[in-house]
Amino acid sequence: MTMDNVTVIIESGAFSAEEAERYVRKIQRHSKGRTLKCVSFRLADGYLDLRYAFEGIPFERIRRISYETPQECKAV
């Protein structure tokens, strides 16, 4: 799918387009002066892997974010 000239790929997991749009907007806010080219999402094992690349930069950034739903959080 394409969102504001950014290629968005949802590789695996139950991840909605609204959530993807929220992350794309956040990346764009924090990377002023750069043009975002593509973002890839992969949800697995309680983590969300984000891979994104900018126009004119020869490498991609990779982030791993803990992604647990509230019912999965347990107090010990």
Helices and strands as residue ranges (DSSP letters): E 2-3, E 6-12, H 17-30, E 36-44, E 47-54, E 60-66, G 70-72
